[in-house]
């Protein structure tokens, strides 16, 4: 029968069969020829030597992430807040990552009950071309959680974002229980610490699957060639109007580059463009040193 791997701790597996979690072991041949990931769809058979199931086969994956190790993600919920100060470089990279992996992004602005409304509107305007779904919520006050639940139904989603933006608190609010570990913002440093130590899938209301993961905050995109970077920015759609084919929108004048013109006119957020240029230069430097 078909099941989904929901937890892995060392060599111990948990699989979900008909909305119930069971302990499982894996056949040696499977472990020999490939690693099993949380999120994998697997073929299982009853284990007659102590209950539970044996994993006999891993079905082909829609996607497979190395860090964090999870497979078959449908959606990535990118969570940010105005406190701590948003790491927009990470947010930009997460949107690029979603395009790479064919994962649907959802942007969630948490702590809306204590946030400046105009600053939240600026964030919405900056990323409106990157996703069809931007939601302002408060995990503590449970504001707008119904809309987020609607988007999560029937999907396997992961939450990503810098520490202390409320990812685990948000998961707990969605489930009305303490299923994810939380840790508050440090008063001294105003920076959070990771509380999630392994990948695990939580199930809410039987039809919402959430992979609580660690590792997205250290995202690297070194596998992208610098000259291709602009193709991961849907807000750069007007690049077809640039004077030169293949324009990278770096070190260009407004006369020749439609993107630079859009930045000057306020159509494209200047901070986002500046971060694009920074990432472009970083990727170009790495590309030039790839054989060193």
ABEGO torsion letter per residue (X at the ends): XBBBBABBBEABBBBBBGGBBBBBBBBAAAAAAEBBBBGBBBBBBBBAAGEEBBBABBBBBABBBAOBBBBGBABBBBBBBAOBBBBAAAAAAAAAAAAAAGBBBBBBBBGAAABBAAAAAAAAAAAAAABABBBBBBAAAGBGAAAAAAAABGBBBBBBEBBGAGAAAAAAAAAGBBABBBBBBBAAAGBBBBABABBBBBBBGGABBBBBBBGAAABBAAABBAAAAAAABAAAAAAAABABBGBAGBGBBAAABAAAAAAAAGABBAAAAAAAAAAAAAAAAAAAAAAX
